[in-house]
Amino acid sequence: MKKKTSPGLKIICLNRKASFNYFFEDLIEAGIVLKGSEIKSVREGKVNITESYAVEKNGEIVLINSHIAQYKQASMTNHNPMDERKLLLNKREINKLIGKMQRDGFTIVPTKMYFKKGKAKIEIAVAKGKKQYDKRAAKKNRDWNRDKARYIRKSS
């Protein structure tokens, strides 16, 4: 799933399920703290962030439930695939995120992971969960747009 979009930006993995399950209010780019064997697995593209989310621990934002596969060539110094990983944000950004999570009932969901100028970055979204009827409406619109494109293609 390695896809280049612009010079210096190489997408590692996307979380397409997040846009279906949540309404995004704000997108923030954050750095991520990784160990040596983790960054080598990330460079191979063996990352999954579909079920992950971020929470506040000891005044820091931590990514939970993200899976980075073990690096095959690493020996006994290999990492745990489901470790919690610290996100690198400014103190002001952290306070803003904590306030939104506590007061407004928002959650923090990663949307994509990518390399920017050789550094691993993760895009997180401040999001609010969709209700079942919102998901049905989104699916209905998506299906209708697909069918409409087919009808236009057939008629021309």
C-alpha positions as CSV (number, residue, x, y, z in Angstrom):
1,M,0.0,0.0,0.0
2,K,3.0,2.3,-0.5
3,K,1.7,5.2,-2.6
4,K,3.5,8.4,-3.5
5,T,1.3,11.5,-3.7
6,S,3.7,14.5,-3.6
7,P,7.5,14.8,-3.4
8,G,8.7,14.0,0.2
9,L,5.4,12.4,1.2
10,K,5.1,8.6,1.1
11,I,1.9,7.1,2.5
12,I,2.4,3.9,4.5
13,C,-1.2,3.0,5.5
14,L,-4.6,4.6,5.5
15,N,-7.6,4.2,7.9
16,R,-10.5,4.3,5.5
17,K,-12.9,2.9,8.1
18,A,-12.4,6.0,10.2
19,S,-14.2,8.3,7.8
20,F,-17.2,5.9,7.6
21,N,-17.4,5.6,11.4
22,Y,-16.7,9.2,12.5
23,F,-17.3,12.8,11.7
24,F,-13.9,14.6,11.6
25,E,-13.7,18.0,13.1
26,D,-10.0,18.7,13.0
27,L,-6.9,17.0,11.4
28,I,-3.5,17.3,13.1
29,E,-0.1,16.0,12.0
30,A,1.9,14.4,14.8
31,G,5.3,12.7,15.1
32,I,5.4,9.2,16.5
33,V,8.1,7.7,18.8
34,L,9.3,4.4,17.3
35,K,12.1,1.9,18.2
36,G,14.7,0.7,15.7
37,S,12.9,-2.5,14.7
38,E,9.6,-0.7,14.6
39,I,10.8,1.8,12.0
40,K,12.2,-0.9,9.9
41,S,8.8,-2.7,9.8
42,V,7.1,0.6,9.1
43,R,9.5,1.1,6.1
44,E,8.4,-2.3,4.8
45,G,4.7,-1.2,5.2
46,K,3.7,-3.8,7.8
47,V,1.5,-1.4,9.8
48,N,-2.2,-1.5,10.7
49,I,-4.0,1.4,12.3
50,T,-7.7,0.6,11.6
51,E,-8.6,-0.3,15.1
52,S,-6.4,2.1,16.9
53,Y,-7.2,5.3,18.9
54,A,-5.4,7.8,21.1
55,V,-5.8,8.6,24.7
56,E,-4.2,10.9,27.3
57,K,-1.8,9.3,29.8
58,N,0.3,11.4,32.2
59,G,-0.1,14.6,30.2
60,E,0.9,12.9,26.9
61,I,-1.1,11.6,24.0
62,V,-0.5,7.8,23.4
63,L,-1.6,5.7,20.4
64,I,-3.2,2.5,21.5
65,N,-4.0,-0.7,19.6
66,S,-1.9,0.0,16.6
67,H,-0.2,-3.0,15.1
68,I,3.4,-2.8,13.8
69,A,4.6,-6.3,12.8
70,Q,7.8,-7.6,14.2
71,Y,10.9,-7.1,12.1
72,K,12.1,-10.5,10.8
73,Q,15.8,-9.7,10.9
74,A,15.8,-8.3,14.4
75,S,17.0,-10.7,17.1
76,M,16.1,-10.7,20.7
77,T,15.8,-6.9,20.6
78,N,12.5,-7.1,18.7
79,H,9.5,-5.0,19.8
80,N,6.0,-5.9,21.0
81,P,3.7,-5.4,18.0
82,M,0.8,-4.0,20.1
83,D,2.8,-1.5,22.3
84,E,1.5,1.9,23.2
85,R,3.3,4.6,21.1
86,K,3.8,8.2,22.2
87,L,2.7,10.9,19.8
88,L,4.9,14.0,19.5
89,L,2.7,17.2,19.9
90,N,3.2,20.6,21.4
91,K,1.9,21.2,24.9
92,R,-0.7,23.6,23.5
93,E,-2.0,21.0,21.1
94,I,-2.1,18.3,23.8
95,N,-4.1,20.6,26.1
96,K,-6.5,21.4,23.3
97,L,-7.0,17.7,22.5
98,I,-7.5,16.7,26.2
99,G,-10.1,19.5,26.6
100,K,-12.1,18.3,23.6
101,M,-12.0,14.7,24.7
102,Q,-13.2,15.5,28.2
103,R,-15.7,18.3,27.6
104,D,-17.2,17.6,24.2
105,G,-17.1,13.8,24.0
106,F,-14.7,13.7,21.0
107,T,-12.2,10.9,20.4
108,I,-8.9,10.9,18.6
109,V,-8.6,8.5,15.7
110,P,-5.5,8.1,13.3
111,T,-6.4,8.6,9.7
112,K,-3.1,7.8,7.9
113,M,0.6,7.1,8.5
114,Y,3.2,8.5,6.2
115,F,6.8,9.5,5.8
116,K,7.5,13.2,5.4
117,K,11.1,14.1,4.6
118,G,12.2,10.7,6.0
119,K,10.4,11.1,9.3
120,A,7.4,8.9,10.3
121,K,4.3,11.0,10.8
122,I,0.7,10.1,11.7
123,E,-2.3,12.2,10.9
124,I,-4.9,12.1,13.7
125,A,-8.4,13.4,13.6
126,V,-10.5,14.9,16.4
127,A,-13.7,13.0,15.7
128,K,-17.2,12.3,16.9
129,G,-18.8,8.9,16.3
130,K,-21.6,8.5,13.7
131,K,-24.9,7.0,14.5
132,Q,-26.3,4.0,12.6
133,Y,-28.6,6.2,10.5
134,D,-25.7,8.4,9.5
135,K,-23.8,5.4,8.3
136,R,-26.8,4.2,6.3
137,A,-27.2,7.6,4.6
138,A,-23.5,7.7,3.7
139,K,-23.7,4.2,2.2
140,K,-26.9,5.2,0.3
141,N,-25.2,8.2,-1.2
142,R,-22.1,6.3,-2.2
143,D,-24.2,3.6,-3.9
144,W,-26.3,6.2,-5.7
145,N,-23.2,8.0,-7.0
146,R,-21.7,4.8,-8.3
147,D,-25.0,3.8,-10.0
148,K,-25.3,7.3,-11.5
149,A,-21.8,7.1,-12.9
150,R,-22.7,3.8,-14.6
151,Y,-25.9,5.2,-16.1
152,I,-24.0,8.2,-17.5
153,R,-21.3,5.9,-19.0
154,K,-23.9,3.6,-20.6
155,S,-25.8,6.5,-22.2
156,S,-22.8,8.1,-23.8
